[in-house]
Amino acid sequence: PSLINFRGALIADMAARGLEVTAAAPAIDQATAASLRAIGAEPRSLPLSNASLDPVSTIRSLRALRRLVRECRPD
């Protein structure tokens, strides 16, 4: 929900300008995904672990981010 609460206006403005917007966050629920689609963004849920000191989970998060960037190919 923080994507909508804190970045919703930015996401909507970017989509309104014709940009393809992908909004990624850990564990996006169905209501948040629907809200993101309504403002023009494609929601993507990522297995992010930003509060852990476990290097394995950090590597998994990094790999997921790299995979997303490769798939989306942002400008």
PQR file with spaces between the fields and no chain letter, atoms N, CA, C, O and H, PARSE charges and radii, in Angstrom:
ATOM       1  N    PRO     1       0.801   -1.219    0.000 -0.5600 1.5000
ATOM       2  CA   PRO     1       0.000    0.000    0.000  0.2800 2.0000
ATOM       3  C    PRO     1       0.842    1.282    0.000  0.5500 1.7000
ATOM       4  O    PRO     1       0.357    2.338   -0.404 -0.5500 1.4000
ATOM       5  N    SER     2       2.102    1.196    0.451 -0.4000 1.5000
ATOM       6  CA   SER     2       2.926    2.410    0.487 -0.0000 2.0000
ATOM       7  C    SER     2       3.217    2.935   -0.915  0.5500 1.7000
ATOM       8  O    SER     2       3.453    4.131   -1.086 -0.5500 1.4000
ATOM       9  H    SER     2       2.497    0.338    0.780  0.4000 1.0000
ATOM      10  N    LEU     3       3.204    2.058   -1.922 -0.4000 1.5000
ATOM      11  CA   LEU     3       3.390    2.535   -3.293 -0.0000 2.0000
ATOM      12  C    LEU     3       2.292    3.529   -3.667  0.5500 1.7000
ATOM      13  O    LEU     3       2.568    4.567   -4.270 -0.5500 1.4000
ATOM      14  H    LEU     3       3.013    1.086   -1.782  0.4000 1.0000
ATOM      15  N    ILE     4       1.070    3.216   -3.316 -0.4000 1.5000
ATOM      16  CA   ILE     4      -0.054    4.109   -3.618 -0.0000 2.0000
ATOM      17  C    ILE     4      -0.005    5.336   -2.709  0.5500 1.7000
ATOM      18  O    ILE     4      -0.173    6.463   -3.176 -0.5500 1.4000
ATOM      19  H    ILE     4       0.846    2.373   -2.826  0.4000 1.0000
ATOM      20  N    ASN     5       0.221    5.122   -1.429 -0.4000 1.5000
ATOM      21  CA   ASN     5       0.190    6.234   -0.473 -0.0000 2.0000
ATOM      22  C    ASN     5       1.292    7.259   -0.714  0.5500 1.7000
ATOM      23  O    ASN     5       1.043    8.462   -0.647 -0.5500 1.4000
ATOM      24  H    ASN     5       0.358    4.207   -1.050  0.4000 1.0000
ATOM      25  N    PHE     6       2.491    6.800   -0.989 -0.4000 1.5000
ATOM      26  CA   PHE     6       3.627    7.712   -1.087 -0.0000 2.0000
ATOM      27  C    PHE     6       4.074    8.008   -2.515  0.5500 1.7000
ATOM      28  O    PHE     6       4.691    9.045   -2.759 -0.5500 1.4000
ATOM      29  H    PHE     6       2.693    5.822   -1.043  0.4000 1.0000
ATOM      30  N    ARG     7       3.778    7.126   -3.458 -0.4000 1.5000
ATOM      31  CA   ARG     7       4.237    7.328   -4.831 -0.0000 2.0000
ATOM      32  C    ARG     7       3.101    7.332   -5.849  0.5500 1.7000
ATOM      33  O    ARG     7       3.348    7.443   -7.051 -0.5500 1.4000
ATOM      34  H    ARG     7       3.277    6.283   -3.260  0.4000 1.0000
ATOM      35  N    GLY     8       1.874    7.214   -5.384 -0.4000 1.5000
ATOM      36  CA   GLY     8       0.721    7.121   -6.282 -0.0000 2.0000
ATOM      37  C    GLY     8       0.617    8.274   -7.258  0.5500 1.7000
ATOM      38  O    GLY     8       0.394    8.057   -8.449 -0.5500 1.4000
ATOM      39  H    GLY     8       1.674    7.125   -4.409  0.4000 1.0000
ATOM      40  N    ALA     9       0.775    9.500   -6.774 -0.4000 1.5000
ATOM      41  CA   ALA     9       0.668   10.665   -7.661 -0.0000 2.0000
ATOM      42  C    ALA     9       1.773   10.656   -8.717  0.5500 1.7000
ATOM      43  O    ALA     9       1.518   10.973   -9.879 -0.5500 1.4000
ATOM      44  H    ALA     9       0.956    9.677   -5.807  0.4000 1.0000
ATOM      45  N    LEU    10       2.970   10.305   -8.333 -0.4000 1.5000
ATOM      46  CA   LEU    10       4.087   10.237   -9.282 -0.0000 2.0000
ATOM      47  C    LEU    10       3.838    9.153  -10.324  0.5500 1.7000
ATOM      48  O    LEU    10       4.038    9.380  -11.518 -0.5500 1.4000
ATOM      49  H    LEU    10       3.177   10.047   -7.389  0.4000 1.0000
ATOM      50  N    ILE    11       3.406    7.986   -9.881 -0.4000 1.5000
ATOM      51  CA   ILE    11       3.126    6.880  -10.797 -0.0000 2.0000
ATOM      52  C    ILE    11       2.023    7.274  -11.777  0.5500 1.7000
ATOM      53  O    ILE    11       2.153    7.048  -12.980 -0.5500 1.4000
ATOM      54  H    ILE    11       3.244    7.802   -8.911  0.4000 1.0000
ATOM      55  N    ALA    12       0.945    7.858  -11.271 -0.4000 1.5000
ATOM      56  CA   ALA    12      -0.166    8.267  -12.129 -0.0000 2.0000
ATOM      57  C    ALA    12       0.269    9.327  -13.136  0.5500 1.7000
ATOM      58  O    ALA    12      -0.135    9.276  -14.298 -0.5500 1.4000
ATOM      59  H    ALA    12       0.840    8.042  -10.293  0.4000 1.0000
ATOM      60  N    ASP    13       1.085   10.282  -12.707 -0.4000 1.5000
ATOM      61  CA   ASP    13       1.562   11.331  -13.605 -0.0000 2.0000
ATOM      62  C    ASP    13       2.447   10.747  -14.710  0.5500 1.7000
ATOM      63  O    ASP    13       2.326   11.128  -15.874 -0.5500 1.4000
ATOM      64  H    ASP    13       1.414   10.323  -11.764  0.4000 1.0000
ATOM      65  N    MET    14       3.320    9.840  -14.349 -0.4000 1.5000
ATOM      66  CA   MET    14       4.192    9.219  -15.345 -0.0000 2.0000
ATOM      67  C    MET    14       3.365    8.434  -16.361  0.5500 1.7000
ATOM      68  O    MET    14       3.619    8.515  -17.563 -0.5500 1.4000
ATOM      69  H    MET    14       3.419    9.530  -13.403  0.4000 1.0000
ATOM      70  N    ALA    15       2.380    7.676  -15.886 -0.4000 1.5000
ATOM      71  CA   ALA    15       1.521    6.900  -16.781 -0.0000 2.0000
ATOM      72  C    ALA    15       0.691    7.827  -17.666  0.5500 1.7000
ATOM      73  O    ALA    15       0.483    7.531  -18.843 -0.5500 1.4000
ATOM      74  H    ALA    15       2.174    7.611  -14.909  0.4000 1.0000
ATOM      75  N    ALA    16       0.216    8.939  -17.118 -0.4000 1.5000
ATOM      76  CA   ALA    16      -0.571    9.900  -17.892 -0.0000 2.0000
ATOM      77  C    ALA    16       0.251   10.529  -19.008  0.5500 1.7000
ATOM      78  O    ALA    16      -0.303   10.936  -20.029 -0.5500 1.4000
ATOM      79  H    ALA    16       0.385    9.180  -16.162  0.4000 1.0000
ATOM      80  N    ARG    17       1.543   10.611  -18.830 -0.4000 1.5000
ATOM      81  CA   ARG    17       2.439   11.169  -19.854 -0.0000 2.0000
ATOM      82  C    ARG    17       2.811   10.142  -20.922  0.5500 1.7000
ATOM      83  O    ARG    17       3.600   10.423  -21.824 -0.5500 1.4000
ATOM      84  H    ARG    17       1.993   10.281  -18.000  0.4000 1.0000
ATOM      85  N    GLY    18       2.232    8.951  -20.804 -0.4000 1.5000
ATOM      86  CA   GLY    18       2.466    7.930  -21.806 -0.0000 2.0000
ATOM      87  C    GLY    18       3.624    6.998  -21.524  0.5500 1.7000
ATOM      88  O    GLY    18       3.997    6.194  -22.378 -0.5500 1.4000
ATOM      89  H    GLY    18       1.592    8.722  -20.071  0.4000 1.0000
ATOM      90  N    LEU    19       4.194    7.095  -20.338 -0.4000 1.5000
ATOM      91  CA   LEU    19       5.300    6.213  -19.975 -0.0000 2.0000
ATOM      92  C    LEU    19       4.771    4.870  -19.509  0.5500 1.7000
ATOM      93  O    LEU    19       3.701    4.789  -18.906 -0.5500 1.4000
ATOM      94  H    LEU    19       3.891    7.748  -19.644  0.4000 1.0000
ATOM      95  N    GLU    20       5.519    3.828  -19.788 -0.4000 1.5000
ATOM      96  CA   GLU    20       5.187    2.499  -19.293 -0.0000 2.0000
ATOM      97  C    GLU    20       5.788    2.382  -17.893  0.5500 1.7000
ATOM      98  O    GLU    20       7.006    2.449  -17.732 -0.5500 1.4000
ATOM      99  H    GLU    20       6.389    3.894  -20.278  0.4000 1.0000
ATOM     100  N    VAL    21       4.938    2.206  -16.885 -0.4000 1.5000
ATOM     101  CA   VAL    21       5.378    2.216  -15.491 -0.0000 2.0000
ATOM     102  C    VAL    21       5.234    0.822  -14.890  0.5500 1.7000
ATOM     103  O    VAL    21       4.168    0.210  -14.954 -0.5500 1.4000
ATOM     104  H    VAL    21       3.948    2.151  -17.016  0.4000 1.0000
ATOM     105  N    THR    22       6.314    0.337  -14.313 -0.4000 1.5000
ATOM     106  CA   THR    22       6.295   -0.905  -13.554 -0.0000 2.0000
ATOM     107  C    THR    22       6.538   -0.543  -12.098  0.5500 1.7000
ATOM     108  O    THR    22       7.536    0.100  -11.771 -0.5500 1.4000
ATOM     109  H    THR    22       7.180    0.835  -14.261  0.4000 1.0000
ATOM     110  N    ALA    23       5.631   -0.951  -11.229 -0.4000 1.5000
ATOM     111  CA   ALA    23       5.749   -0.658   -9.803 -0.0000 2.0000
ATOM     112  C    ALA    23       6.073   -1.958   -9.072  0.5500 1.7000
ATOM     113  O    ALA    23       5.267   -2.888   -9.066 -0.5500 1.4000
ATOM     114  H    ALA    23       4.821   -1.472  -11.495  0.4000 1.0000
ATOM     115  N    ALA    24       7.235   -2.019   -8.466 -0.4000 1.5000
ATOM     116  CA   ALA    24       7.686   -3.245   -7.811 -0.0000 2.0000
ATOM     117  C    ALA    24       7.848   -3.036   -6.316  0.5500 1.7000
ATOM     118  O    ALA    24       8.338   -2.000   -5.866 -0.5500 1.4000
ATOM     119  H    ALA    24       7.889   -1.263   -8.471  0.4000 1.0000
ATOM     120  N    ALA    25       7.431   -4.030   -5.559 -0.4000 1.5000
ATOM     121  CA   ALA    25       7.546   -4.015   -4.105 -0.0000 2.0000
ATOM     122  C    ALA    25       7.373   -5.446   -3.608  0.5500 1.7000
ATOM     123  O    ALA    25       6.868   -6.300   -4.337 -0.5500 1.4000
ATOM     124  H    ALA    25       7.033   -4.872   -5.925  0.4000 1.0000
ATOM     125  N    PRO    26       7.785   -5.709   -2.383 -0.5600 1.5000
ATOM     126  CA   PRO    26       7.570   -7.056   -1.846  0.2800 2.0000
ATOM     127  C    PRO    26       6.107   -7.280   -1.483  0.5500 1.7000
ATOM     128  O    PRO    26       5.449   -6.396   -0.933 -0.5500 1.4000
ATOM     129  N    ALA    27       5.615   -8.453   -1.794 -0.4000 1.5000
ATOM     130  CA   ALA    27       4.285   -8.914   -1.382 -0.0000 2.0000
ATOM     131  C    ALA    27       3.177   -7.912   -1.680  0.5500 1.7000
ATOM     132  O    ALA    27       2.505   -7.440   -0.762 -0.5500 1.4000
ATOM     133  H    ALA    27       6.150   -9.171   -2.240  0.4000 1.0000
ATOM     134  N    ILE    28       2.981   -7.584   -2.948 -0.4000 1.5000
ATOM     135  CA   ILE    28       1.893   -6.695   -3.339 -0.0000 2.0000
ATOM     136  C    ILE    28       0.588   -7.476   -3.246  0.5500 1.7000
ATOM     137  O    ILE    28       0.427   -8.510   -3.894 -0.5500 1.4000
ATOM     138  H    ILE    28       3.527   -7.968   -3.693  0.4000 1.0000
ATOM     139  N    ASP    29      -0.348   -6.973   -2.430 -0.4000 1.5000
ATOM     140  CA   ASP    29      -1.634   -7.660   -2.290 -0.0000 2.0000
ATOM     141  C    ASP    29      -2.549   -7.306   -3.469  0.5500 1.7000
ATOM     142  O    ASP    29      -2.243   -6.409   -4.256 -0.5500 1.4000
ATOM     143  H    ASP    29      -0.217   -6.133   -1.903  0.4000 1.0000
ATOM     144  N    GLN    30      -3.664   -8.014   -3.579 -0.4000 1.5000
ATOM     145  CA   GLN    30      -4.567   -7.845   -4.717 -0.0000 2.0000
ATOM     146  C    GLN    30      -5.177   -6.446   -4.785  0.5500 1.7000
ATOM     147  O    GLN    30      -5.331   -5.890   -5.872 -0.5500 1.4000
ATOM     148  H    GLN    30      -3.912   -8.742   -2.940  0.4000 1.0000
ATOM     149  N    ALA    31      -5.519   -5.879   -3.640 -0.4000 1.5000
ATOM     150  CA   ALA    31      -6.111   -4.539   -3.629 -0.0000 2.0000
ATOM     151  C    ALA    31      -5.112   -3.496   -4.115  0.5500 1.7000
ATOM     152  O    ALA    31      -5.466   -2.607   -4.889 -0.5500 1.4000
ATOM     153  H    ALA    31      -5.394   -6.331   -2.756  0.4000 1.0000
ATOM     154  N    THR    32      -3.867   -3.603   -3.662 -0.4000 1.5000
ATOM     155  CA   THR    32      -2.830   -2.667   -4.101 -0.0000 2.0000
ATOM     156  C    THR    32      -2.534   -2.861   -5.581  0.5500 1.7000
ATOM     157  O    THR    32      -2.352   -1.884   -6.307 -0.5500 1.4000
ATOM     158  H    THR    32      -3.579   -4.325   -3.033  0.4000 1.0000
ATOM     159  N    ALA    33      -2.483   -4.102   -6.036 -0.4000 1.5000
ATOM     160  CA   ALA    33      -2.251   -4.377   -7.458 -0.0000 2.0000
ATOM     161  C    ALA    33      -3.353   -3.758   -8.307  0.5500 1.7000
ATOM     162  O    ALA    33      -3.073   -3.172   -9.353 -0.5500 1.4000
ATOM     163  H    ALA    33      -2.630   -4.896   -5.447  0.4000 1.0000
ATOM     164  N    ALA    34      -4.598   -3.882   -7.870 -0.4000 1.5000
ATOM     165  CA   ALA    34      -5.718   -3.292   -8.609 -0.0000 2.0000
ATOM     166  C    ALA    34      -5.613   -1.771   -8.627  0.5500 1.7000
ATOM     167  O    ALA    34      -5.889   -1.144   -9.650 -0.5500 1.4000
ATOM     168  H    ALA    34      -4.825   -4.358   -7.020  0.4000 1.0000
ATOM     169  N    SER    35      -5.218   -1.179   -7.514 -0.4000 1.5000
ATOM     170  CA   SER    35      -5.054    0.283   -7.453 -0.0000 2.0000
ATOM     171  C    SER    35      -3.937    0.741   -8.381  0.5500 1.7000
ATOM     172  O    SER    35      -4.070    1.768   -9.046 -0.5500 1.4000
ATOM     173  H    SER    35      -4.994   -1.688   -6.683  0.4000 1.0000
ATOM     174  N    LEU    36      -2.846   -0.004   -8.435 -0.4000 1.5000
ATOM     175  CA   LEU    36      -1.737    0.345   -9.316 -0.0000 2.0000
ATOM     176  C    LEU    36      -2.158    0.238  -10.781  0.5500 1.7000
ATOM     177  O    LEU    36      -1.813    1.099  -11.590 -0.5500 1.4000
ATOM     178  H    LEU    36      -2.738   -0.839   -7.895  0.4000 1.0000
ATOM     179  N    ARG    37      -2.892   -0.800  -11.120 -0.4000 1.5000
ATOM     180  CA   ARG    37      -3.371   -0.931  -12.500 -0.0000 2.0000
ATOM     181  C    ARG    37      -4.313    0.213  -12.854  0.5500 1.7000
ATOM     182  O    ARG    37      -4.296    0.714  -13.979 -0.5500 1.4000
ATOM     183  H    ARG    37      -3.173   -1.500  -10.462  0.4000 1.0000
ATOM     184  N    ALA    38      -5.133    0.624  -11.890 -0.4000 1.5000
ATOM     185  CA   ALA    38      -6.094    1.705  -12.133 -0.0000 2.0000
ATOM     186  C    ALA    38      -5.412    3.029  -12.448  0.5500 1.7000
ATOM     187  O    ALA    38      -5.972    3.854  -13.169 -0.5500 1.4000
ATOM     188  H    ALA    38      -5.146    0.218  -10.977  0.4000 1.0000
ATOM     189  N    ILE    39      -4.218    3.241  -11.922 -0.4000 1.5000
ATOM     190  CA   ILE    39      -3.521    4.498  -12.210 -0.0000 2.0000
ATOM     191  C    ILE    39      -2.500    4.334  -13.340  0.5500 1.7000
ATOM     192  O    ILE    39      -1.747    5.260  -13.642 -0.5500 1.4000
ATOM     193  H    ILE    39      -3.763    2.570  -11.336  0.4000 1.0000
ATOM     194  N    GLY    40      -2.480    3.148  -13.961 -0.4000 1.5000
ATOM     195  CA   GLY    40      -1.668    2.962  -15.154 -0.0000 2.0000
ATOM     196  C    GLY    40      -0.347    2.251  -14.991  0.5500 1.7000
ATOM     197  O    GLY    40       0.487    2.298  -15.895 -0.5500 1.4000
ATOM     198  H    GLY    40      -3.091    2.396  -13.715  0.4000 1.0000
ATOM     199  N    ALA    41      -0.129    1.597  -13.873 -0.4000 1.5000
ATOM     200  CA   ALA    41       1.137    0.904  -13.637 -0.0000 2.0000
ATOM     201  C    ALA    41       0.941   -0.607  -13.664  0.5500 1.7000
ATOM     202  O    ALA    41      -0.145   -1.112  -13.381 -0.5500 1.4000
ATOM     203  H    ALA    41      -0.807    1.558  -13.138  0.4000 1.0000
ATOM     204  N    GLU    42       1.987   -1.303  -14.001 -0.4000 1.5000
ATOM     205  CA   GLU    42       1.992   -2.764  -13.941 -0.0000 2.0000
ATOM     206  C    GLU    42       2.646   -3.184  -12.633  0.5500 1.7000
ATOM     207  O    GLU    42       3.842   -2.959  -12.451 -0.5500 1.4000
ATOM     208  H    GLU    42       2.870   -0.893  -14.231  0.4000 1.0000
ATOM     209  N    PRO    43       1.888   -3.790  -11.715 -0.5600 1.5000
ATOM     210  CA   PRO    43       2.467   -4.201  -10.427  0.2800 2.0000
ATOM     211  C    PRO    43       3.318   -5.457  -10.561  0.5500 1.7000
ATOM     212  O    PRO    43       2.957   -6.389  -11.280 -0.5500 1.4000
ATOM     213  N    ARG    44       4.433   -5.475   -9.873 -0.4000 1.5000
ATOM     214  CA   ARG    44       5.315   -6.635   -9.835 -0.0000 2.0000
ATOM     215  C    ARG    44       5.727   -6.874   -8.388  0.5500 1.7000
ATOM     216  O    ARG    44       6.248   -5.975   -7.727 -0.5500 1.4000
ATOM     217  H    ARG    44       4.726   -4.718   -9.288  0.4000 1.0000
ATOM     218  N    SER    45       5.497   -8.059   -7.913 -0.4000 1.5000
ATOM     219  CA   SER    45       5.878   -8.421   -6.557 -0.0000 2.0000
ATOM     220  C    SER    45       7.263   -9.058   -6.587  0.5500 1.7000
ATOM     221  O    SER    45       7.536   -9.944   -7.397 -0.5500 1.4000
ATOM     222  H    SER    45       5.073   -8.789   -8.450  0.4000 1.0000
ATOM     223  N    LEU    46       8.130   -8.594   -5.694 -0.4000 1.5000
ATOM     224  CA   LEU    46       9.500   -9.093   -5.638 -0.0000 2.0000
ATOM     225  C    LEU    46       9.813   -9.653   -4.255  0.5500 1.7000
ATOM     226  O    LEU    46       9.330   -9.132   -3.249 -0.5500 1.4000
ATOM     227  H    LEU    46       7.908   -7.874   -5.036  0.4000 1.0000
ATOM     228  N    PRO    47      10.617  -10.708   -4.201 -0.5600 1.5000
ATOM     229  CA   PRO    47      11.033  -11.239   -2.897  0.2800 2.0000
ATOM     230  C    PRO    47      12.198  -10.432   -2.335  0.5500 1.7000
ATOM     231  O    PRO    47      13.348  -10.868   -2.395 -0.5500 1.4000
ATOM     232  N    LEU    48      11.903   -9.269   -1.795 -0.4000 1.5000
ATOM     233  CA   LEU    48      12.952   -8.408   -1.258 -0.0000 2.0000
ATOM     234  C    LEU    48      13.140   -8.644    0.232  0.5500 1.7000
ATOM     235  O    LEU    48      12.175   -8.806    0.979 -0.5500 1.4000
ATOM     236  H    LEU    48      10.969   -8.915   -1.747  0.4000 1.0000
ATOM     237  N    SER    49      14.379   -8.662    0.640 -0.4000 1.5000
ATOM     238  CA   SER    49      14.719   -8.813    2.042 -0.0000 2.0000
ATOM     239  C    SER    49      15.690   -7.699    2.407  0.5500 1.7000
ATOM     240  O    SER    49      16.905   -7.856    2.285 -0.5500 1.4000
ATOM     241  H    SER    49      15.162   -8.531    0.033  0.4000 1.0000
ATOM     242  N    ASN    50      15.145   -6.573    2.854 -0.4000 1.5000
ATOM     243  CA   ASN    50      16.013   -5.435    3.149 -0.0000 2.0000
ATOM     244  C    ASN    50      16.314   -5.261    4.637  0.5500 1.7000
ATOM     245  O    ASN    50      17.067   -4.366    5.018 -0.5500 1.4000
ATOM     246  H    ASN    50      14.158   -6.445    2.953  0.4000 1.0000
ATOM     247  N    ALA    51      15.731   -6.106    5.469 -0.4000 1.5000
ATOM     248  CA   ALA    51      15.957   -5.977    6.903 -0.0000 2.0000
ATOM     249  C    ALA    51      16.768   -7.144    7.468  0.5500 1.7000
ATOM     250  O    ALA    51      16.905   -7.283    8.683 -0.5500 1.4000
ATOM     251  H    ALA    51      15.119   -6.834    5.159  0.4000 1.0000
ATOM     252  N    SER    52      17.291   -7.960    6.596 -0.4000 1.5000
ATOM     253  CA   SER    52      18.010   -9.148    7.041 -0.0000 2.0000
ATOM     254  C    SER    52      19.517   -8.957    6.885  0.5500 1.7000
ATOM     255  O    SER    52      19.983   -8.251    5.990 -0.5500 1.4000
ATOM     256  H    SER    52      17.179   -7.847    5.609  0.4000 1.0000
ATOM     257  N    LEU    53      20.247   -9.589    7.758 -0.4000 1.5000
ATOM     258  CA   LEU    53      21.701   -9.593    7.639 -0.0000 2.0000
ATOM     259  C    LEU    53      22.204  -10.875    6.970  0.5500 1.7000
ATOM     260  O    LEU    53      23.408  -11.092    6.834 -0.5500 1.4000
ATOM     261  H    LEU    53      19.868  -10.163    8.485  0.4000 1.0000
ATOM     262  N    ASP    54      21.255  -11.714    6.559 -0.4000 1.5000
ATOM     263  CA   ASP    54      21.587  -12.971    5.904 -0.0000 2.0000
ATOM     264  C    ASP    54      22.051  -12.698    4.473  0.5500 1.7000
ATOM     265  O    ASP    54      21.264  -12.208    3.664 -0.5500 1.4000
ATOM     266  H    ASP    54      20.277  -11.538    6.670  0.4000 1.0000
ATOM     267  N    PRO    55      23.299  -13.000    4.144 -0.5600 1.5000
ATOM     268  CA   PRO    55      23.794  -12.708    2.798  0.2800 2.0000
ATOM     269  C    PRO    55      23.072  -13.490    1.703  0.5500 1.7000
ATOM     270  O    PRO    55      22.978  -13.010    0.574 -0.5500 1.4000
ATOM     271  N    VAL    56      22.565  -14.675    2.008 -0.4000 1.5000
ATOM     272  CA   VAL    56      21.857  -15.472    1.005 -0.0000 2.0000
ATOM     273  C    VAL    56      20.562  -14.767    0.593  0.5500 1.7000
ATOM     274  O    VAL    56      20.253  -14.699   -0.596 -0.5500 1.4000
ATOM     275  H    VAL    56      22.642  -15.065    2.925  0.4000 1.0000
ATOM     276  N    SER    57      19.805  -14.245    1.553 -0.4000 1.5000
ATOM     277  CA   SER    57      18.567  -13.548    1.200 -0.0000 2.0000
ATOM     278  C    SER    57      18.860  -12.235    0.472  0.5500 1.7000
ATOM     279  O    SER    57      18.084  -11.812   -0.384 -0.5500 1.4000
ATOM     280  H    SER    57      20.056  -14.300    2.520  0.4000 1.0000
ATOM     281  N    THR    58      19.957  -11.605    0.806 -0.4000 1.5000
ATOM     282  CA   THR    58      20.357  -10.388    0.095 -0.0000 2.0000
ATOM     283  C    THR    58      20.695  -10.707   -1.354  0.5500 1.7000
ATOM     284  O    THR    58      20.330   -9.947   -2.251 -0.5500 1.4000
ATOM     285  H    THR    58      20.587  -11.949    1.501  0.4000 1.0000
ATOM     286  N    ILE    59      21.375  -11.802   -1.597 -0.4000 1.5000
ATOM     287  CA   ILE    59      21.716  -12.225   -2.959 -0.0000 2.0000
ATOM     288  C    ILE    59      20.448  -12.576   -3.738  0.5500 1.7000
ATOM     289  O    ILE    59      20.338  -12.251   -4.920 -0.5500 1.4000
ATOM     290  H    ILE    59      21.672  -12.420   -0.869  0.4000 1.0000
ATOM     291  N    ARG    60      19.491  -13.238   -3.082 -0.4000 1.5000
ATOM     292  CA   ARG    60      18.213  -13.548   -3.741 -0.0000 2.0000
ATOM     293  C    ARG    60      17.496  -12.264   -4.155  0.5500 1.7000
ATOM     294  O    ARG    60      16.951  -12.171   -5.255 -0.5500 1.4000
ATOM     295  H    ARG    60      19.580  -13.502   -2.121  0.4000 1.0000
ATOM     296  N    SER    61      17.504  -11.291   -3.272 -0.4000 1.5000
ATOM     297  CA   SER    61      16.865  -10.015   -3.586 -0.0000 2.0000
ATOM     298  C    SER    61      17.556   -9.335   -4.762  0.5500 1.7000
ATOM     299  O    SER    61      16.892   -8.818   -5.661 -0.5500 1.4000
ATOM     300  H    SER    61      17.947  -11.367   -2.379  0.4000 1.0000
ATOM     301  N    LEU    62      18.857   -9.336   -4.756 -0.4000 1.5000
ATOM     302  CA   LEU    62      19.620   -8.730   -5.848 -0.0000 2.0000
ATOM     303  C    LEU    62      19.319   -9.430   -7.170  0.5500 1.7000
ATOM     304  O    LEU    62      19.140   -8.772   -8.195 -0.5500 1.4000
ATOM     305  H    LEU    62      19.396   -9.756   -4.026  0.4000 1.0000
ATOM     306  N    ARG    63      19.263  -10.737   -7.150 -0.4000 1.5000
ATOM     307  CA   ARG    63      18.954  -11.488   -8.372 -0.0000 2.0000
ATOM     308  C    ARG    63      17.555  -11.158   -8.890  0.5500 1.7000
ATOM     309  O    ARG    63      17.354  -11.005  -10.095 -0.5500 1.4000
ATOM     310  H    ARG    63      19.408  -11.271   -6.317  0.4000 1.0000
ATOM     311  N    ALA    64      16.600  -11.050   -7.983 -0.4000 1.5000
ATOM     312  CA   ALA    64      15.233  -10.712   -8.386 -0.0000 2.0000
ATOM     313  C    ALA    64      15.176   -9.320   -9.012  0.5500 1.7000
ATOM     314  O    ALA    64      14.480   -9.114  -10.006 -0.5500 1.4000
ATOM     315  H    ALA    64      16.763  -11.175   -7.004  0.4000 1.0000
ATOM     316  N    LEU    65      15.896   -8.379   -8.443 -0.4000 1.5000
ATOM     317  CA   LEU    65      15.940   -7.030   -9.003 -0.0000 2.0000
ATOM     318  C    LEU    65      16.611   -7.030  -10.380  0.5500 1.7000
ATOM     319  O    LEU    65      16.128   -6.381  -11.308 -0.5500 1.4000
ATOM     320  H    LEU    65      16.462   -8.546   -7.636  0.4000 1.0000
ATOM     321  N    ARG    66      17.697   -7.741  -10.507 -0.4000 1.5000
ATOM     322  CA   ARG    66      18.386   -7.821  -11.807 -0.0000 2.0000
ATOM     323  C    ARG    66      17.481   -8.447  -12.863  0.5500 1.7000
ATOM     324  O    ARG    66      17.442   -7.987  -14.004 -0.5500 1.4000
ATOM     325  H    ARG    66      18.090   -8.268   -9.753  0.4000 1.0000
ATOM     326  N    ARG    67      16.756   -9.494  -12.483 -0.4000 1.5000
ATOM     327  CA   ARG    67      15.833  -10.160  -13.406 -0.0000 2.0000
ATOM     328  C    ARG    67      14.728   -9.193  -13.854  0.5500 1.7000
ATOM     329  O    ARG    67      14.366   -9.157  -15.030 -0.5500 1.4000
ATOM     330  H    ARG    67      16.787   -9.867  -11.556  0.4000 1.0000
ATOM     331  N    LEU    68      14.204   -8.417  -12.914 -0.4000 1.5000
ATOM     332  CA   LEU    68      13.156   -7.442  -13.241 -0.0000 2.0000
ATOM     333  C    LEU    68      13.690   -6.379  -14.202  0.5500 1.7000
ATOM     334  O    LEU    68      13.010   -6.023  -15.164 -0.5500 1.4000
ATOM     335  H    LEU    68      14.498   -8.446  -11.959  0.4000 1.0000
ATOM     336  N    VAL    69      14.873   -5.880  -13.958 -0.4000 1.5000
ATOM     337  CA   VAL    69      15.460   -4.857  -14.831 -0.0000 2.0000
ATOM     338  C    VAL    69      15.690   -5.431  -16.230  0.5500 1.7000
ATOM     339  O    VAL    69      15.440   -4.755  -17.228 -0.5500 1.4000
ATOM     340  H    VAL    69      15.426   -6.170  -13.176  0.4000 1.0000
ATOM     341  N    ARG    70      16.161   -6.659  -16.301 -0.4000 1.5000
ATOM     342  CA   ARG    70      16.360   -7.291  -17.615 -0.0000 2.0000
ATOM     343  C    ARG    70      15.051   -7.476  -18.360  0.5500 1.7000
ATOM     344  O    ARG    70      14.990   -7.283  -19.574 -0.5500 1.4000
ATOM     345  H    ARG    70      16.365   -7.207  -15.490  0.4000 1.0000
ATOM     346  N    GLU    71      13.992   -7.854  -17.631 -0.4000 1.5000
ATOM     347  CA   GLU    71      12.677   -8.061  -18.266 -0.0000 2.0000
ATOM     348  C    GLU    71      12.061   -6.743  -18.720  0.5500 1.7000
ATOM     349  O    GLU    71      11.494   -6.664  -19.809 -0.5500 1.4000
ATOM     350  H    GLU    71      14.042   -8.011  -16.644  0.4000 1.0000
ATOM     351  N    CYS    72      12.168   -5.721  -17.900 -0.4000 1.5000
ATOM     352  CA   CYS    72      11.512   -4.439  -18.205 -0.0000 2.0000
ATOM     353  C    CYS    72      12.328   -3.570  -19.161  0.5500 1.7000
ATOM     354  O    CYS    72      11.763   -2.780  -19.917 -0.5500 1.4000
ATOM     355  H    CYS    72      12.629   -5.785  -17.015  0.4000 1.0000
ATOM     356  N    ARG    73      13.643   -3.712  -19.130 -0.4000 1.5000
ATOM     357  CA   ARG    73      14.534   -2.923  -19.980 -0.0000 2.0000
ATOM     358  C    ARG    73      14.216   -1.434  -19.904  0.5500 1.7000
ATOM     359  O    ARG    73      13.859   -0.830  -20.916 -0.5500 1.4000
ATOM     360  H    ARG    73      14.103   -4.353  -18.516  0.4000 1.0000
ATOM     361  N    PRO    74      14.339   -0.835  -18.722 -0.5600 1.5000
ATOM     362  CA   PRO    74      13.990    0.599  -18.587  0.2800 2.0000
ATOM     363  C    PRO    74      14.939    1.500  -19.357  0.5500 1.7000
ATOM     364  O    PRO    74      16.102    1.168  -19.587 -0.5500 1.4000
ATOM     365  N    ASP    75      14.409    2.650  -19.747 -0.4000 1.5000
ATOM     366  CA   ASP    75      15.223    3.664  -20.424 -0.0000 2.0000
ATOM     367  C    ASP    75      16.031    4.430  -19.405  0.5500 1.7000
ATOM     368  O    ASP    75      16.786    5.332  -19.768 -0.5500 1.4000
ATOM     369  H    ASP    75      13.464    2.920  -19.560  0.4000 1.0000
